[in-house]
Amino acid sequence: MYSDQDLAKFTEEFVEENRAILDDQFALRGAQFDAGLAMVHFPEGYGGLGGNRGQQAVIDGILRANGVQFEDLRINPIGIGMGAPTLLMYGSEELKEKHLRRIFTGEEIWCQLFSEPTHGSDVAGIPSRAIRDGDEWIVNGQKVWTTLAHVSSYGMLLTRTDPEVPKHKGLSYFVLDMHAPGVEVRPLFQMTGEAEFNEVFLTDVRIHDSLRLGEEGNGWKVAITTLMNERVALSGGAAPRGSGPIRDLVSLWEERRDALDADERILWRDRVAALWIEGEIIRLTNARAKAAAVGGSPGPEGSVGKLASAEFSKRLNEAIVELQGAEGMLHEPGYPMTRSSESMRTRSGRFLRSRANTIEGGTSEIMRNILAERVLGLPGDVRVDTAIPWSEIPR
Ligand SMILES: Cc1cc2nc3c(=O)[nH]c(=O)nc-3n(C[C@H](O)[C@H](O)[C@H](O)COP(=O)(O)OP(=O)(O)OC[C@H]3O[C@@H](n4cnc5c(N)ncnc54)[C@H](O)[C@@H]3O)c2cc1C
């Protein structure tokens, strides 16, 4: 494995060699993938160098210092954070060759088709159905909350291929062409006034069996790889100390503190300091977890970062709104009704969007269940439907 110093040297050489294309997204990121500097914890030949996840911060820091603006989370958050590691573990060589590089460059946007109207936390119980027809599957059902489905080329589809076995054993996982006949994407507007996510209706959609990831009936195991990676991705990037939203709180405090009366100032000083410390603890914990992670699949420990970051984000954004006083209640007039996440540019928009943090990628209650059972070894949640065939579960 490369040391951080060697990696820094290698990245600096890469920057020098590619100076002419530093602001060309597809060309630069293609070259970055070929050099193994895209997802450094992936093996050589697949966009990485067999390093650990934490070392990506070394590379990204040097790219950023040289003016490279592209960020994985803005370009293709689900494809890079979840699709690529799932393909790495379960995809055929042909699928890896076809998709990994294009996912990283952002030429292919991916989405995650797991949640259904009746099943979110209990996603293993989903009723959408794939029926085999020769070398193909015919899929019918409805997905919901599908982030970025409206701009996606491919989706990670979890669906039921056998209803006569217990719910976790009858699922299969496919790569779905989002432009295939029978795939219909409809917008879902959020309280920010934007529709970055969607309902997806699947009507007699045909998928070739070669697009299945993992064994037939083993889709739950593949889905766990996606979900574990989602939790790590949602734990936050490798931002430097005191940057990002916490910097906004600190600068707002510096701007407003003199206008506060003496008692308020003491209370706010404590609150700002406590939030800064909490943010730093989460940042360091996530950095340590990433430094320990090599390869495509993080363990259940990833839920620590997801739980802590999501709860923290809500508290931090609440403090930013409150410290503005009455002004904090103002929101941009009207609703943009766009299909992007423009609202993240404003304080009120970030506050509204932060309410979703403890739901997306698994709710905080589910994170606590995972940590209790799989990390701390405490007694499990009550489950009465895991041993009977899915078709016999009372509903
Ligand atoms: C912004 C956003 C983006 C999303 N993007 C996607 C996406 O791209 N693809 C996708 O497939 N899904 C996506 N989702 C869906 C998300 O994964 C689900 O909303 C989430 O898993 C919760 O499921 P649910 O909404 O059906 O709530 P439910 O599962 O019905 O939960 C309702 C409440 O019950 C609690 N609860 C449920 N079960 C338990 C239990 N066993 N123990 C304790 N409490 C429990 C929950 O914590 C919650 O408070 C997104 C959601 C949001 C908010």
The ligand as a MOL file (V3000), in Angstrom:
LIG
                    3D

  0  0  0     0  0            999 V3000
M  V30 BEGIN CTAB
M  V30 COUNTS 53 58 0 0 0
M  V30 BEGIN ATOM
M  V30 1 C -34.1310 12.8120 1.3650 0
M  V30 2 C -34.4420 11.3600 1.1700 0
M  V30 3 C -33.8530 10.6840 0.1280 0
M  V30 4 C -34.1320 9.3240 -0.0700 0
M  V30 5 N -33.5640 8.6940 -1.1470 0
M  V30 6 C -33.8690 7.3970 -1.3920 0
M  V30 7 C -33.3570 6.7450 -2.5520 0
M  V30 8 O -32.6530 7.3340 -3.3620 0
M  V30 9 N -33.6900 5.4500 -2.7620 0
M  V30 10 C -34.4640 4.7420 -1.8960 0
M  V30 11 O -34.6850 3.5700 -2.1420 0
M  V30 12 N -34.9820 5.3390 -0.7780 0
M  V30 13 C -34.7060 6.6480 -0.5150 0
M  V30 14 N -35.2240 7.2800 0.5980 0
M  V30 15 C -36.1490 6.5300 1.4520 0
M  V30 16 C -35.5940 6.2100 2.8230 0
M  V30 17 O -34.6470 5.1800 2.7510 0
M  V30 18 C -36.7980 5.8300 3.7030 0
M  V30 19 O -37.5980 6.9820 3.8330 0
M  V30 20 C -36.3570 5.3630 5.0750 0
M  V30 21 O -35.6930 4.1230 4.9960 0
M  V30 22 C -37.5730 5.2200 6.0380 0
M  V30 23 O -38.5750 4.4710 5.4560 0
M  V30 24 P -40.0960 5.0190 5.4590 0
M  V30 25 O -40.0620 6.4250 4.9380 0
M  V30 26 O -40.9360 4.0150 4.7270 0
M  V30 27 O -40.5210 5.0930 6.9720 0
M  V30 28 P -41.0190 3.8780 7.8970 0
M  V30 29 O -40.1380 2.7010 7.6770 0
M  V30 30 O -42.4850 3.6940 7.6740 0
M  V30 31 O -40.7360 4.4480 9.3360 0
M  V30 32 C -41.6510 5.3370 10.0130 0
M  V30 33 C -41.1080 5.5800 11.4090 0
M  V30 34 O -41.0730 4.3410 12.1470 0
M  V30 35 C -39.7600 4.1110 12.6710 0
M  V30 36 N -39.4550 2.6740 12.6440 0
M  V30 37 C -39.6750 1.8240 11.6160 0
M  V30 38 N -39.2480 0.5810 11.9270 0
M  V30 39 C -38.7180 0.6650 13.1650 0
M  V30 40 C -38.1020 -0.3050 14.0590 0
M  V30 41 N -37.9410 -1.5860 13.6970 0
M  V30 42 N -37.6670 0.1470 15.2690 0
M  V30 43 C -37.8350 1.4490 15.6460 0
M  V30 44 N -38.4300 2.3830 14.8540 0
M  V30 45 C -38.8560 1.9930 13.6370 0
M  V30 46 C -38.8350 4.8820 11.7490 0
M  V30 47 O -37.6150 5.2020 12.3860 0
M  V30 48 C -39.6770 6.1200 11.4340 0
M  V30 49 O -39.5440 7.0690 12.4580 0
M  V30 50 C -34.9810 8.6340 0.8270 0
M  V30 51 C -35.5610 9.3190 1.8960 0
M  V30 52 C -35.3060 10.6780 2.0690 0
M  V30 53 C -35.9470 11.3880 3.2110 0
M  V30 END ATOM
M  V30 BEGIN BOND
M  V30 1 1 1 2
M  V30 2 1 2 3
M  V30 3 2 2 52
M  V30 4 2 3 4
M  V30 5 1 4 5
M  V30 6 1 4 50
M  V30 7 2 5 6
M  V30 8 1 6 7
M  V30 9 1 6 13
M  V30 10 2 7 8
M  V30 11 1 7 9
M  V30 12 1 9 10
M  V30 13 2 10 11
M  V30 14 1 10 12
M  V30 15 2 12 13
M  V30 16 1 13 14
M  V30 17 1 14 15
M  V30 18 1 14 50
M  V30 19 1 15 16
M  V30 20 1 16 17
M  V30 21 1 16 18
M  V30 22 1 18 19
M  V30 23 1 18 20
M  V30 24 1 20 21
M  V30 25 1 20 22
M  V30 26 1 22 23
M  V30 27 1 23 24
M  V30 28 2 24 25
M  V30 29 1 24 26
M  V30 30 1 24 27
M  V30 31 1 27 28
M  V30 32 2 28 29
M  V30 33 1 28 30
M  V30 34 1 28 31
M  V30 35 1 31 32
M  V30 36 1 32 33
M  V30 37 1 33 34
M  V30 38 1 33 48
M  V30 39 1 34 35
M  V30 40 1 35 36
M  V30 41 1 35 46
M  V30 42 1 36 37
M  V30 43 1 36 45
M  V30 44 2 37 38
M  V30 45 1 38 39
M  V30 46 1 39 40
M  V30 47 2 39 45
M  V30 48 1 40 41
M  V30 49 2 40 42
M  V30 50 1 42 43
M  V30 51 2 43 44
M  V30 52 1 44 45
M  V30 53 1 46 47
M  V30 54 1 46 48
M  V30 55 1 48 49
M  V30 56 2 50 51
M  V30 57 1 51 52
M  V30 58 1 52 53
M  V30 END BOND
M  V30 END CTAB
M  END
